[in-house]
Amino acid sequence: MTTEELKNVVVAKSVDARGTACPGPLLEAKKAIGTIKAGDVMEILSADEGTKSDIPKWCGKQGHEYLGAVEENGYFKVYMKKK
Amino acid sequence: MEPKKLCLALYTGSVDKLTAAGVILGGAAADDMKVDIYVLLQGARAFRKDIGDNSDKLPMAENADLREGFLQSLKNLKVKTWVEFFKEAKAITDVKIHICGLAGKVWGGEKLDDFIDLADDICGISAYITSAQEADVNLFI
């Protein structure tokens, strides 16, 4: 998805993991994924660069769809759709 | 599908390597891996009830002169302690922690109750070898 599309996507769950370092954001995503329905989109807010590679890899293994990342001021948002 | 299995031989009793093990456990938990941890020699000391999360009693494996800076940096970054990492992984996935019987005795621990409540049992070396043979990923830390 393009940055513009990601900015307008409807998010069912927002996980703010900006206060944690690796593997914190990944584990926060793991805990939160059980709270949304299949087809829902979740965003993960992180300031840990490792999250940008962790979430796509994790999505690939778990069967979720990685949608992309959007840079914000001092952090970024990663988007994924639950399988 | 059967979950992938990680077998970790945890020899270390140092705060830096225990923290690294905790980070790896986090990754395994996110992947729903089944994890078997075999606590060997120095590792069993860290699992004693009077030590555990008490970083003052845990040495560094490398660069001992950087210890204070390392611990302060972990604190500044709000990184969990090794015990908190292990607890979190146990709450998410199937993690079993086995204390080597010999290692326990070396540090004065004969019974499960002598160790922090992360430990699930005390075992012999055959249990480790069997688990290692069956595992998809083997690590020695």
Backbone of each chain as ProteinMPNN parsed JSONL, in Angstrom:
{"seq_chain_A": "MTTEELKNVVVAKSVDARGTACPGPLLEAKKAIGTIKAGDVMEILSADEGTKSDIPKWCGKQGHEYLGAVEENGYFKVYMKKK", "coords_chain_A": {"N_chain_A": [[0.838, -1.203, 0.0], [0.372, 2.323, -0.596], [1.898, 5.198, 0.998], [-0.001, 7.166, 1.377], [-2.376, 5.703, 1.195], [-2.038, 4.04, 3.412], [-2.152, 5.905, 5.459], [-4.802, 6.481, 5.465], [-6.091, 4.189, 6.092], [-8.477, 2.087, 7.757], [-8.163, 1.462, 11.104], [-8.305, -1.173, 13.346], [-7.094, -1.697, 15.704], [-4.717, -0.07, 17.704], [-1.419, -0.179, 18.639], [0.679, 1.064, 20.966], [3.949, 1.016, 21.156], [6.114, 2.55, 21.683], [7.641, 3.05, 23.907], [9.277, 0.902, 24.293], [12.059, -1.323, 23.733], [13.499, -3.586, 21.29], [12.779, -6.972, 22.14], [10.294, -5.77, 22.463], [8.215, -4.235, 20.882], [7.465, -6.223, 19.005], [6.5, -8.247, 20.675], [4.398, -6.902, 21.896], [2.745, -6.586, 19.699], [2.228, -9.265, 19.163], [0.762, -9.961, 21.459], [-1.457, -8.352, 21.136], [-2.663, -9.162, 18.769], [-4.466, -11.176, 19.144], [-6.726, -9.937, 19.954], [-8.141, -8.832, 17.914], [-10.224, -9.183, 14.937], [-10.172, -11.555, 12.16], [-9.069, -10.142, 9.145], [-9.116, -7.592, 10.101], [-7.279, -4.518, 10.552], [-4.205, -3.736, 12.101], [-2.205, -1.327, 13.757], [1.164, -0.648, 14.644], [2.94, 1.327, 16.774], [6.201, 2.432, 16.89], [9.559, 3.144, 17.963], [11.758, 1.785, 17.551], [14.139, 0.675, 15.426], [14.456, -1.975, 14.602], [11.934, -3.037, 14.519], [10.887, -2.547, 12.036], [11.842, -4.557, 10.406], [11.248, -6.804, 11.861], [8.393, -7.07, 12.099], [7.367, -7.465, 9.392], [8.649, -9.955, 8.834], [7.614, -11.571, 10.855], [4.884, -11.465, 10.267], [4.93, -12.81, 7.803], [5.582, -15.412, 8.615], [3.47, -16.041, 10.275], [1.319, -15.821, 8.681], [-0.113, -13.498, 8.406], [-0.937, -10.345, 6.781], [1.445, -8.1, 5.759], [1.347, -4.648, 5.567], [2.761, -2.253, 5.332], [4.873, 0.623, 6.212], [4.826, 3.795, 7.88], [6.523, 6.796, 8.196], [6.786, 8.851, 11.054], [7.056, 11.697, 13.238], [9.91, 11.165, 14.749], [9.262, 8.561, 15.286], [7.663, 5.583, 13.955], [4.915, 4.111, 12.114], [3.706, 0.882, 11.797], [1.885, -1.213, 9.685], [-0.464, -3.892, 9.589], [-2.444, -6.674, 8.438], [-4.709, -8.898, 9.911], [-4.751, -12.443, 9.438]], "CA_chain_A": [[0.0, 0.0, 0.0], [1.134, 3.572, -0.599], [1.861, 5.935, 2.268], [-1.303, 7.858, 1.453], [-3.385, 4.672, 1.504], [-1.838, 3.601, 4.8], [-2.599, 6.974, 6.367], [-6.264, 6.529, 5.469], [-6.652, 2.867, 6.353], [-9.249, 1.993, 9.011], [-7.398, 0.641, 12.04], [-9.14, -1.759, 14.404], [-6.323, -1.722, 16.948], [-3.458, 0.659, 17.672], [-0.543, -0.614, 19.728], [1.76, 2.04, 21.165], [5.108, 0.333, 21.751], [7.24, 3.48, 21.551], [8.475, 3.046, 25.118], [9.991, -0.364, 24.463], [13.093, -1.706, 22.762], [13.371, -4.967, 20.795], [11.671, -7.421, 21.294], [9.042, -5.226, 22.997], [7.143, -3.989, 19.899], [7.011, -7.498, 18.431], [5.688, -8.962, 21.669], [3.14, -6.147, 22.066], [1.922, -6.963, 18.534], [1.829, -10.66, 19.376], [-0.294, -9.987, 22.486], [-2.652, -7.631, 20.674], [-3.28, -9.761, 17.579], [-5.571, -12.024, 19.58], [-7.894, -9.121, 20.34], [-8.845, -8.331, 16.725], [-10.816, -10.22, 14.087], [-9.544, -11.79, 10.855], [-9.396, -9.088, 8.183], [-8.895, -6.284, 10.736], [-5.938, -3.936, 10.432], [-3.591, -3.263, 13.35], [-0.992, -0.509, 13.584], [2.098, -0.702, 15.767], [3.778, 2.524, 16.849], [7.49, 2.025, 17.441], [10.731, 3.969, 17.671], [12.854, 0.827, 17.484], [14.344, 0.377, 13.994], [14.322, -3.408, 14.357], [10.52, -3.36, 14.289], [10.607, -2.459, 10.59], [12.103, -5.859, 9.784], [10.613, -7.852, 12.674], [6.955, -7.258, 11.841], [7.15, -8.162, 8.112], [9.072, -11.364, 8.946], [6.647, -12.248, 11.731], [3.643, -11.597, 9.483], [5.142, -13.852, 6.805], [5.558, -16.733, 9.248], [2.166, -16.274, 10.914], [0.274, -15.786, 7.655], [-0.764, -12.186, 8.353], [-0.492, -9.544, 5.642], [2.165, -6.868, 6.109], [0.853, -3.621, 4.648], [3.762, -1.219, 5.111], [5.224, 1.489, 7.35], [4.76, 5.237, 7.631], [7.382, 7.558, 9.107], [6.211, 9.983, 11.762], [8.098, 12.524, 13.842], [10.64, 10.473, 15.812], [8.837, 7.165, 15.375], [6.98, 5.172, 12.725], [3.764, 3.233, 12.292], [3.733, -0.307, 10.953], [0.503, -1.689, 9.503], [-0.629, -5.299, 9.211], [-3.82, -7.18, 8.44], [-4.758, -10.241, 10.493], [-5.201, -13.47, 8.484]], "C_chain_A": [[0.872, 1.253, 0.0], [1.019, 4.256, 0.764], [0.508, 6.613, 2.452], [-2.411, 6.882, 1.822], [-3.263, 4.21, 2.957], [-2.351, 4.635, 5.791], [-4.124, 7.025, 6.477], [-6.924, 5.191, 5.81], [-7.405, 2.869, 7.698], [-8.547, 0.991, 9.922], [-8.319, 0.138, 13.151], [-8.432, -1.704, 15.749], [-5.018, -0.956, 16.752], [-2.635, 0.265, 18.895], [0.614, 0.379, 19.85], [2.909, 1.376, 21.91], [6.334, 1.227, 21.721], [8.155, 3.487, 22.76], [9.314, 1.797, 25.274], [11.042, -0.564, 23.371], [12.84, -3.157, 22.351], [13.596, -5.962, 21.937], [10.303, -6.873, 21.721], [7.943, -5.0, 21.966], [6.582, -5.27, 19.289], [6.098, -8.236, 19.41], [4.377, -8.231, 21.952], [2.189, -6.476, 20.913], [1.376, -8.368, 18.709], [0.663, -10.738, 20.383], [-1.594, -9.391, 21.948], [-3.386, -8.334, 19.535], [-4.483, -10.631, 17.942], [-6.839, -11.246, 19.894], [-8.651, -8.572, 19.129], [-9.324, -9.493, 15.855], [-9.995, -10.402, 12.789], [-10.006, -10.715, 9.877], [-9.22, -7.688, 8.759], [-7.445, -5.83, 10.549], [-5.462, -3.46, 11.811], [-2.392, -2.398, 12.998], [-0.145, -0.617, 14.841], [2.966, 0.535, 15.706], [5.089, 2.132, 17.528], [8.566, 3.042, 17.084], [11.975, 3.09, 17.582], [13.004, 0.351, 16.04], [14.131, -1.093, 13.657], [12.895, -3.823, 14.044], [10.204, -3.391, 12.8], [10.915, -3.779, 9.872], [11.41, -6.98, 10.548], [9.168, -8.116, 12.248], [6.696, -7.906, 10.469], [7.517, -9.649, 8.178], [8.056, -12.159, 9.761], [5.335, -12.472, 10.985], [3.775, -12.74, 8.474], [5.027, -15.241, 7.401], [4.183, -17.068, 9.803], [1.014, -16.248, 9.907], [-0.494, -14.476, 7.597], [-0.207, -11.399, 7.16], [0.193, -8.267, 6.137], [1.798, -5.799, 5.088], [1.872, -2.521, 4.364], [3.996, -0.375, 6.363], [5.167, 2.948, 6.925], [5.618, 5.947, 8.674], [6.593, 8.689, 9.749], [7.363, 10.768, 12.383], [8.763, 11.797, 15.022], [10.187, 9.045, 16.052], [8.213, 6.774, 14.036], [5.805, 4.274, 13.087], [3.881, 2.086, 11.297], [2.314, -0.863, 10.893], [0.482, -3.144, 9.058], [-2.094, -5.692, 9.284], [-3.81, -8.61, 8.96], [-5.318, -11.237, 9.477], [-6.588, -13.984, 8.88]], "O_chain_A": [[1.981, 1.243, 0.534], [0.15, 3.925, 1.571], [-0.05, 6.628, 3.549], [-3.273, 7.184, 2.647], [-4.267, 4.016, 3.642], [-2.912, 4.29, 6.831], [-4.67, 7.543, 7.451], [-8.149, 5.072, 5.817], [-7.019, 3.559, 8.641], [-8.361, -0.171, 9.563], [-9.015, 0.916, 13.804], [-9.071, -1.67, 16.8], [-4.305, -1.159, 15.769], [-3.095, 0.364, 20.032], [1.428, 0.509, 18.935], [2.858, 1.195, 23.126], [7.464, 0.738, 21.731], [9.316, 3.883, 22.66], [9.999, 1.638, 26.285], [10.926, -0.051, 22.258], [12.062, -3.864, 22.99], [14.571, -5.791, 22.668], [9.271, -7.449, 21.377], [6.837, -5.513, 22.138], [5.375, -5.391, 19.082], [5.061, -8.777, 19.026], [3.357, -8.868, 22.217], [0.984, -6.626, 21.115], [0.204, -8.629, 18.435], [-0.295, -11.484, 20.179], [-2.686, -9.863, 22.263], [-4.586, -8.133, 19.349], [-5.403, -10.799, 17.141], [-7.904, -11.834, 20.08], [-9.683, -7.921, 19.288], [-8.886, -10.632, 16.018], [-9.235, -9.521, 12.389], [-11.197, -10.415, 9.793], [-9.178, -6.709, 8.015], [-6.528, -6.639, 10.409], [-6.22, -2.865, 12.576], [-1.653, -2.695, 12.06], [-0.664, -0.67, 15.956], [3.651, 0.773, 14.711], [5.08, 1.563, 18.619], [8.498, 3.71, 16.052], [13.1, 3.589, 17.542], [12.108, -0.296, 15.496], [13.681, -1.424, 12.56], [12.667, -4.837, 13.385], [9.357, -4.165, 12.354], [10.31, -4.079, 8.842], [11.026, -7.99, 9.959], [8.775, -9.267, 12.061], [5.875, -8.82, 10.386], [6.798, -10.497, 7.651], [7.689, -13.277, 9.399], [4.746, -13.55, 11.067], [2.854, -13.54, 8.308], [4.453, -16.143, 6.79], [3.771, -18.228, 9.806], [-0.117, -16.605, 10.234], [-1.437, -14.352, 6.815], [0.84, -11.734, 6.607], [-0.411, -7.46, 6.844], [1.922, -6.018, 3.883], [1.858, -1.922, 3.288], [3.409, -0.615, 7.419], [5.424, 3.289, 5.77], [5.462, 5.731, 9.876], [5.834, 9.393, 9.083], [8.526, 10.513, 12.07], [8.25, 11.809, 16.141], [10.7, 8.385, 16.956], [8.237, 7.559, 13.088], [5.71, 3.752, 14.198], [4.124, 2.297, 10.109], [1.63, -0.97, 11.911], [1.308, -3.572, 8.252], [-2.875, -5.142, 10.06], [-3.012, -9.436, 8.518], [-6.25, -10.916, 8.74], [-7.141, -14.852, 8.204]]}, "seq_chain_B": "MEPKKLCLALYTGSVDKLTAAGVILGGAAADDMKVDIYVLLQGARAFRKDIGDNSDKLPMAENADLREGFLQSLKNLKVKTWVEFFKEAKAITDVKIHICGLAGKVWGGEKLDDFIDLADDICGISAYITSAQEADVNLFI", "coords_chain_B": {"N_chain_B": [[-0.592, -27.603, 12.564], [2.468, -28.783, 13.819], [4.189, -27.037, 16.408], [7.298, -25.261, 15.957], [10.39, -26.15, 17.52], [12.536, -24.904, 20.046], [15.579, -25.552, 21.538], [17.395, -24.722, 24.282], [20.501, -24.601, 25.71], [21.388, -23.382, 28.639], [24.038, -22.176, 29.865], [25.234, -19.976, 30.967], [25.709, -17.624, 33.669], [25.668, -14.992, 33.682], [24.797, -11.527, 33.642], [24.643, -10.101, 31.229], [24.584, -12.066, 29.181], [22.372, -13.54, 29.995], [20.399, -11.657, 29.63], [20.503, -11.42, 26.856], [19.646, -13.994, 26.191], [17.054, -13.768, 27.112], [15.974, -11.909, 25.296], [16.076, -13.386, 22.924], [14.323, -15.42, 23.629], [11.994, -13.943, 23.627], [11.605, -13.532, 20.878], [11.186, -16.164, 20.082], [8.849, -16.708, 21.451], [7.056, -14.979, 20.183], [6.811, -16.295, 17.806], [5.389, -18.483, 18.536], [6.841, -20.718, 19.316], [7.772, -23.883, 20.74], [9.547, -24.17, 23.677], [12.405, -25.472, 25.218], [14.374, -25.17, 27.994], [17.516, -25.84, 29.256], [19.148, -25.642, 32.173], [22.38, -25.147, 32.927], [25.301, -25.637, 34.943], [26.867, -22.648, 35.586], [24.568, -21.27, 35.026], [22.597, -22.265, 36.74], [23.196, -21.075, 39.14], [22.291, -18.452, 38.812], [19.589, -18.885, 38.923], [19.07, -19.359, 41.551], [17.2, -18.692, 44.523], [18.107, -16.554, 46.07], [19.4, -14.995, 44.287], [18.589, -14.621, 41.278], [16.811, -12.009, 39.966], [18.504, -10.115, 41.0], [20.702, -8.025, 40.037], [23.062, -7.093, 41.09], [24.351, -9.262, 42.041], [25.066, -10.687, 39.887], [27.51, -11.45, 37.503], [29.302, -9.934, 34.663], [29.644, -11.387, 31.42], [31.444, -10.584, 29.532], [33.711, -7.828, 29.089], [33.878, -6.67, 31.777], [34.46, -4.242, 32.951], [32.691, -2.519, 31.844], [30.321, -2.846, 33.047], [28.596, -1.257, 34.807], [27.796, 0.839, 33.141], [26.518, -0.609, 31.175], [24.347, -1.781, 32.581], [23.037, 0.547, 33.383], [22.33, 1.617, 30.939], [20.53, -0.298, 29.975], [18.526, 0.158, 31.812], [17.818, 2.814, 31.239], [16.757, 2.454, 28.708], [14.551, 1.117, 29.329], [14.55, -1.641, 29.297], [13.522, -4.937, 29.908], [14.247, -6.966, 32.824], [16.278, -9.966, 32.936], [14.838, -11.993, 34.173], [12.221, -11.035, 33.977], [11.929, -11.06, 31.173], [12.017, -13.83, 30.717], [9.762, -14.649, 32.165], [7.722, -13.353, 30.748], [7.91, -14.63, 28.253], [7.17, -17.199, 29.022], [4.546, -16.745, 29.641], [3.428, -16.361, 27.188], [4.06, -18.439, 25.378], [4.774, -22.028, 25.146], [7.002, -22.669, 27.403], [9.448, -24.467, 28.971], [11.428, -24.868, 31.805], [14.287, -26.408, 32.844], [16.248, -27.484, 35.47], [19.532, -28.544, 35.652], [20.448, -31.399, 37.455], [23.001, -31.821, 38.607], [24.116, -29.258, 38.338], [22.462, -27.797, 40.016], [23.144, -28.862, 42.515], [25.807, -28.064, 42.72], [25.563, -25.415, 43.395], [24.294, -25.564, 45.788], [21.609, -26.262, 45.631], [19.124, -28.519, 45.995], [16.482, -29.191, 45.658], [13.494, -28.418, 43.753], [12.245, -26.289, 44.923], [14.301, -24.751, 45.821], [14.938, -22.964, 43.925], [14.144, -20.054, 41.851], [10.721, -19.314, 40.915], [10.464, -19.696, 38.185], [11.552, -22.029, 37.304], [10.796, -25.332, 36.207], [11.342, -28.023, 36.659], [13.751, -30.43, 37.975], [16.341, -31.998, 36.269], [17.973, -34.756, 34.489], [20.862, -35.313, 32.331], [20.134, -36.745, 30.096], [17.599, -35.963, 29.43], [18.065, -33.464, 28.356], [19.661, -34.086, 26.085], [17.863, -35.623, 24.602], [15.845, -33.753, 24.078], [17.335, -31.906, 22.595], [17.936, -33.413, 20.36], [15.475, -33.555, 19.176], [14.83, -30.975, 18.542], [14.163, -28.054, 16.462], [15.715, -25.826, 16.426], [18.791, -25.288, 17.967], [20.489, -23.906, 20.702], [23.356, -22.749, 22.465], [24.077, -21.009, 25.229]], "CA_chain_B": [[0.841, -27.811, 12.337], [3.264, -28.897, 15.042], [5.045, -25.849, 16.558], [8.751, -25.443, 15.907], [10.928, -26.269, 18.876], [13.856, -24.347, 20.367], [16.224, -26.14, 22.719], [18.439, -23.794, 24.721], [21.355, -24.98, 26.83], [21.721, -22.095, 29.272], [25.188, -22.384, 30.741], [25.71, -18.719, 31.535], [25.089, -17.025, 34.854], [26.039, -13.572, 33.614], [23.634, -10.671, 33.386], [24.555, -9.717, 29.812], [24.146, -13.202, 28.359], [20.996, -13.887, 30.39], [19.526, -10.681, 28.964], [20.449, -11.83, 25.436], [18.778, -15.181, 26.136], [15.682, -13.274, 27.28], [15.547, -11.288, 24.032], [15.837, -14.489, 21.985], [13.075, -16.07, 24.058], [10.896, -13.09, 23.153], [11.388, -13.844, 19.464], [10.618, -17.518, 20.002], [7.465, -16.617, 21.94], [6.255, -14.337, 19.133], [6.605, -17.313, 16.766], [4.676, -19.624, 19.132], [7.7, -21.899, 19.385], [7.861, -24.626, 21.994], [10.921, -23.917, 24.123], [12.958, -26.221, 26.348], [15.625, -24.558, 28.464], [18.25, -26.677, 30.204], [20.005, -24.719, 32.924], [23.601, -25.874, 33.27], [26.357, -25.07, 35.806], [26.758, -21.25, 36.043], [23.175, -20.83, 34.879], [21.8, -22.64, 37.918], [23.447, -20.074, 40.2], [21.397, -17.302, 38.584], [18.216, -19.28, 39.255], [18.882, -19.483, 42.998], [16.239, -17.715, 45.035], [18.77, -15.373, 46.627], [20.07, -14.253, 43.207], [17.541, -14.253, 40.328], [16.812, -10.686, 39.349], [19.413, -9.216, 41.711], [21.832, -7.85, 39.112], [24.291, -6.856, 41.863], [24.988, -10.552, 42.314], [25.345, -11.35, 38.613], [28.669, -10.861, 36.812], [29.238, -9.764, 33.211], [30.423, -12.414, 30.727], [32.522, -9.907, 28.812], [33.89, -6.397, 29.371], [33.41, -6.432, 33.146], [34.632, -2.827, 33.285], [31.571, -1.753, 31.267], [29.113, -3.364, 33.698], [27.685, -0.225, 35.309], [27.239, 1.539, 31.983], [25.604, -1.546, 30.519], [23.112, -1.889, 33.375], [22.355, 1.842, 33.343], [21.755, 1.768, 29.603], [19.324, -1.142, 29.941], [17.506, 0.848, 32.623], [17.371, 3.991, 30.479], [15.966, 1.977, 27.563], [13.41, 0.381, 29.91], [14.635, -3.056, 28.905], [13.142, -5.825, 31.006], [15.317, -7.789, 33.398], [16.267, -11.3, 32.321], [13.738, -12.769, 34.768], [10.971, -10.537, 33.368], [11.876, -11.604, 29.811], [11.69, -15.265, 30.79], [8.359, -14.752, 32.614], [6.861, -12.928, 29.637], [7.908, -15.707, 27.249], [6.387, -18.312, 29.568], [3.123, -16.369, 29.61], [2.963, -16.319, 25.791], [4.205, -19.737, 24.692], [5.1, -23.169, 25.998], [8.419, -22.646, 27.792], [9.74, -25.284, 30.15], [12.79, -24.614, 32.286], [14.755, -27.578, 33.572], [17.537, -27.264, 36.131], [20.393, -29.733, 35.675], [20.601, -31.845, 38.836], [24.378, -31.566, 39.05], [24.311, -27.808, 38.464], [21.778, -27.361, 41.231], [23.935, -29.261, 43.702], [27.028, -27.245, 42.772], [25.235, -24.144, 44.055], [23.552, -25.815, 47.021], [20.169, -26.448, 45.403], [18.801, -29.949, 45.82], [15.063, -29.344, 45.329], [12.933, -27.376, 42.886], [11.897, -25.162, 45.778], [15.501, -23.936, 46.102], [15.149, -22.062, 42.784], [13.043, -19.126, 41.575], [9.564, -20.073, 40.429], [10.504, -19.915, 36.737], [12.004, -23.401, 37.043], [9.703, -26.306, 36.194], [11.759, -29.291, 37.272], [15.184, -30.745, 37.995], [16.422, -33.14, 35.348], [19.27, -35.327, 34.156], [21.385, -34.885, 31.03], [19.456, -37.455, 29.009], [16.439, -35.151, 29.035], [18.581, -32.41, 27.468], [20.08, -34.68, 24.81], [16.655, -36.02, 23.866], [15.201, -32.525, 23.593], [18.2, -31.318, 21.553], [17.799, -34.232, 19.143], [14.153, -33.33, 18.574], [14.586, -29.543, 18.321], [14.425, -27.434, 15.158], [16.784, -24.853, 16.663], [19.552, -25.539, 19.193], [21.394, -22.823, 21.09], [24.127, -22.891, 23.715], [24.433, -19.65, 25.653]], "C_chain_B": [[1.578, -27.831, 13.678], [4.147, -27.65, 15.198], [6.524, -26.2, 16.449], [9.281, -25.452, 17.339], [12.333, -25.676, 18.98], [14.377, -25.028, 21.621], [17.416, -25.255, 23.078], [19.192, -24.384, 25.908], [21.86, -23.682, 27.446], [22.81, -22.32, 30.313], [25.507, -21.116, 31.54], [24.97, -18.302, 32.813], [25.375, -15.544, 34.867], [24.861, -12.728, 33.13], [23.513, -10.287, 31.913], [24.057, -10.869, 28.944], [22.734, -13.656, 28.734], [20.008, -12.93, 29.726], [19.381, -11.031, 27.486], [19.535, -13.04, 25.275], [17.304, -14.754, 26.249], [15.138, -12.65, 26.001], [15.218, -12.38, 23.005], [14.547, -15.227, 22.342], [11.853, -15.272, 23.602], [10.566, -13.38, 21.699], [10.753, -15.212, 19.285], [9.148, -17.496, 20.432], [6.561, -16.004, 20.874], [5.932, -15.326, 18.022], [5.875, -18.544, 17.293], [5.524, -20.887, 19.178], [7.542, -22.584, 20.738], [9.326, -24.499, 22.427], [11.268, -24.798, 25.32], [14.273, -25.569, 26.73], [16.251, -25.486, 29.499], [19.304, -25.809, 30.875], [21.201, -25.488, 33.46], [24.527, -25.031, 34.15], [26.17, -23.598, 36.21], [25.313, -20.746, 35.977], [22.354, -21.114, 36.109], [22.017, -21.668, 39.069], [22.492, -18.906, 40.052], [19.958, -17.624, 38.966], [18.007, -19.503, 40.752], [17.985, -18.372, 43.5], [16.9, -16.443, 45.555], [19.505, -14.566, 45.551], [19.032, -13.776, 42.183], [17.744, -12.891, 39.696], [17.79, -9.7, 39.986], [20.706, -9.036, 40.897], [23.144, -7.573, 39.848], [25.067, -8.153, 42.093], [25.328, -11.325, 41.043], [26.525, -10.676, 37.919], [28.354, -10.562, 35.34], [30.069, -10.886, 32.582], [31.637, -11.779, 30.054], [32.563, -8.437, 29.217], [33.35, -6.012, 30.752], [33.495, -4.955, 33.526], [33.479, -1.962, 32.743], [30.246, -2.072, 31.966], [28.127, -2.257, 34.092], [27.004, 0.514, 34.156], [26.219, 0.679, 31.257], [24.274, -1.599, 31.261], [22.324, -0.58, 33.342], [21.667, 2.056, 32.002], [20.488, 0.922, 29.46], [18.176, -0.445, 30.675], [16.936, 2.039, 31.848], [16.45, 3.597, 29.329], [14.725, 1.205, 28.009], [13.379, -1.068, 29.432], [14.301, -3.908, 30.129], [14.371, -6.524, 31.575], [15.231, -9.176, 32.774], [15.112, -12.131, 32.872], [12.396, -12.329, 34.168], [10.816, -11.038, 31.931], [11.424, -13.064, 29.832], [10.221, -15.444, 31.186], [7.402, -14.408, 31.477], [6.773, -14.025, 28.58], [7.077, -16.884, 27.736], [4.89, -18.02, 29.512], [2.555, -16.454, 28.188], [3.001, -17.699, 25.133], [4.611, -20.817, 25.682], [6.604, -23.195, 26.265], [8.592, -23.488, 29.051], [11.215, -25.085, 30.522], [13.205, -25.746, 33.228], [16.128, -27.266, 34.183], [18.308, -28.586, 36.127], [20.659, -30.119, 37.137], [21.984, -31.565, 39.396], [24.598, -30.074, 39.291], [23.659, -27.278, 39.732], [22.614, -27.641, 42.455], [25.189, -28.418, 43.845], [26.779, -25.953, 43.558], [24.339, -24.334, 45.272], [22.057, -25.98, 46.846], [19.854, -27.902, 45.106], [17.38, -30.13, 45.286], [14.595, -28.186, 44.457], [12.655, -26.103, 43.679], [13.103, -24.258, 46.111], [15.725, -22.889, 45.009], [13.935, -21.147, 42.576], [11.925, -19.848, 40.816], [9.462, -20.184, 38.907], [10.805, -21.377, 36.42], [10.836, -24.378, 37.152], [10.091, -27.639, 36.819], [13.284, -29.371, 37.314], [15.354, -32.013, 37.168], [17.848, -33.639, 35.186], [19.646, -34.969, 32.726], [20.69, -35.569, 29.859], [18.254, -36.652, 28.509], [16.885, -34.055, 28.068], [18.932, -32.982, 26.092], [18.867, -35.053, 23.97], [15.969, -34.798, 23.274], [16.006, -31.905, 22.45], [18.073, -32.084, 20.239], [16.493, -33.93, 18.408], [13.943, -31.882, 18.112], [14.866, -29.101, 16.884], [15.581, -26.446, 15.262], [17.459, -25.195, 17.989], [20.497, -24.38, 19.469], [22.12, -23.187, 22.378], [24.569, -21.481, 24.098], [25.095, -19.727, 27.021]], "O_chain_B": [[1.333, -26.997, 14.55], [4.791, -27.237, 14.234], [6.941, -27.302, 16.807], [8.701, -24.847, 18.24], [13.194, -25.91, 18.132], [13.693, -25.073, 22.644], [18.328, -25.068, 22.273], [18.616, -24.636, 26.967], [22.663, -22.97, 26.843], [22.536, -22.612, 31.477], [25.997, -21.196, 32.666], [23.787, -18.587, 33.0], [25.335, -14.903, 35.917], [24.046, -13.169, 32.32], [22.401, -10.161, 31.399], [23.208, -10.673, 28.074], [21.984, -14.11, 27.87], [18.921, -13.333, 29.311], [18.288, -10.953, 26.926], [18.742, -13.105, 24.336], [16.431, -15.303, 25.577], [13.97, -12.842, 25.661], [14.207, -12.302, 22.307], [13.777, -15.611, 21.461], [10.821, -15.838, 23.241], [9.396, -13.464, 21.324], [9.883, -15.395, 18.433], [8.311, -18.182, 19.846], [5.432, -16.454, 20.681], [4.895, -15.21, 17.369], [5.751, -19.542, 16.582], [4.999, -21.996, 19.089], [7.223, -21.949, 21.743], [10.234, -24.702, 21.621], [10.527, -24.86, 26.301], [15.174, -25.43, 25.903], [15.615, -25.868, 30.482], [20.227, -25.31, 30.231], [21.069, -26.357, 34.322], [24.501, -23.803, 34.068], [25.375, -23.324, 37.109], [24.899, -19.904, 36.774], [21.507, -20.308, 36.494], [21.119, -21.462, 39.885], [21.942, -18.418, 41.04], [19.19, -16.721, 39.298], [16.892, -19.802, 41.182], [18.0, -17.256, 42.98], [16.307, -15.366, 45.486], [20.157, -13.57, 45.861], [18.634, -12.611, 42.229], [18.72, -12.654, 38.986], [17.884, -8.557, 39.54], [21.665, -9.792, 41.051], [24.221, -7.793, 39.294], [26.279, -8.138, 42.31], [25.81, -12.456, 41.098], [26.534, -9.454, 37.765], [27.279, -10.896, 34.842], [31.085, -11.292, 33.145], [32.718, -12.366, 30.015], [31.552, -7.876, 29.641], [32.484, -5.146, 30.876], [32.697, -4.471, 34.329], [33.321, -0.81, 33.146], [29.184, -1.626, 31.532], [26.948, -2.325, 33.741], [25.802, 0.779, 34.191], [25.194, 1.169, 30.784], [23.208, -1.479, 30.656], [21.094, -0.591, 33.28], [20.567, 2.604, 31.934], [19.495, 1.374, 28.892], [17.028, -0.454, 30.231], [15.723, 2.243, 31.809], [15.492, 4.303, 29.012], [13.953, 0.709, 27.188], [12.314, -1.639, 29.197], [14.749, -3.624, 31.24], [15.396, -6.657, 30.906], [14.225, -9.52, 32.154], [14.478, -12.885, 32.134], [11.538, -13.165, 33.885], [9.716, -11.398, 31.511], [10.557, -13.47, 29.059], [9.519, -16.282, 30.62], [6.397, -15.088, 31.271], [5.691, -14.316, 28.07], [6.356, -17.501, 26.952], [4.073, -18.927, 29.356], [1.347, -16.601, 28.006], [2.074, -18.075, 24.415], [4.771, -20.57, 26.877], [7.379, -23.686, 25.445], [7.949, -23.238, 30.07], [12.107, -25.128, 29.675], [12.571, -26.0, 34.252], [17.047, -26.837, 33.485], [17.787, -29.618, 36.551], [21.043, -29.279, 37.951], [22.118, -31.12, 40.536], [25.18, -29.671, 40.298], [24.215, -26.431, 40.43], [22.781, -26.785, 43.324], [25.596, -28.091, 44.96], [27.648, -25.465, 44.28], [23.7, -23.389, 45.735], [21.306, -25.852, 47.813], [20.273, -28.444, 44.083], [17.095, -31.084, 44.562], [15.212, -27.121, 44.425], [12.808, -24.991, 43.174], [12.937, -23.148, 46.617], [16.594, -22.027, 45.143], [12.841, -21.432, 43.064], [12.161, -20.863, 40.161], [8.475, -20.711, 38.393], [10.369, -21.9, 35.394], [10.003, -24.277, 38.052], [9.261, -28.305, 37.438], [13.995, -28.522, 36.777], [14.612, -32.981, 37.337], [18.8, -33.032, 35.677], [18.843, -34.39, 31.994], [20.661, -35.031, 28.752], [17.935, -36.663, 27.32], [16.195, -33.748, 27.096], [18.546, -32.426, 25.064], [18.849, -34.821, 22.761], [15.562, -34.805, 22.112], [15.438, -31.439, 21.462], [18.098, -31.499, 19.156], [16.414, -34.035, 17.184], [12.996, -31.592, 17.381], [15.691, -29.691, 16.186], [16.332, -26.252, 14.307], [16.791, -25.37, 19.008], [21.217, -23.928, 18.578], [21.568, -23.845, 23.259], [25.339, -20.843, 23.38], [25.481, -18.7, 27.579]]}, "name": "protein", "num_of_chains": 2, "seq": "MTTEELKNVVVAKSVDARGTACPGPLLEAKKAIGTIKAGDVMEILSADEGTKSDIPKWCGKQGHEYLGAVEENGYFKVYMKKKMEPKKLCLALYTGSVDKLTAAGVILGGAAADDMKVDIYVLLQGARAFRKDIGDNSDKLPMAENADLREGFLQSLKNLKVKTWVEFFKEAKAITDVKIHICGLAGKVWGGEKLDDFIDLADDICGISAYITSAQEADVNLFI"}
